[in-house]
Amino acid sequence: MGLVKTEIFTDKQNEIARFAKAFAHPARVAILQYLYKINSCVCGDLVNEIGLAQPTISQHLKELKNLGLIKGSIEGTSVCYCIDSENWSKMKQVMAVFLDQDLSQKTCC
């Protein structure tokens, strides 16, 4: 399998791809939806809510944190996660520009 050459793409294209990665797995979508639904940080176990094994949930939380869409803080022996509102707003703006690019163009076919 070939390597992805992200350096041949613009910073904006790479940014869009990074944000889109958050929605590339239904577990990450479910985690984001749950964090919005409870409207607070979750310190408890997401396993019962999402229905996946703890290591799998942890991997998805790590990916969402690396993407900057959630943030975590350590409280005692657990990590509490919530939506990073600033980065979420940035992601919405970037994705809206990308998704709305068809509004200013005529169809070719």
Phi, psi and omega in degrees: 000137182283160177278148175277126182261077183297338182290345179275356180253159181289162176301320181295318178297319178294322179295315178300316180297320178297314179296319180297331180300330179299328183262008184279355178222132183299333178295320179292322176298315180297320179297313179298317178298318180295317179298323176288322182297316182280343176054036175198176177285144177253121178255345183276193185274124177275354184301314181293324182288316186269325177091019177243166180293152181306315179299324179292315177301316181300320179296318180291321176297319178298317180296316179295325178290318177298326178285346178086008182275338174232162175228155182230147175228145182272126177230103183068238181261002181240161176253129179258135183242145173209167178294137172272098188301321181296312179290328177298316178298318178298316179299317180298319180294313181298314182290326179296317178300316180295313184286336181268006182296340179284345184291335183258010183237149175276153178287148183266344184239000000 
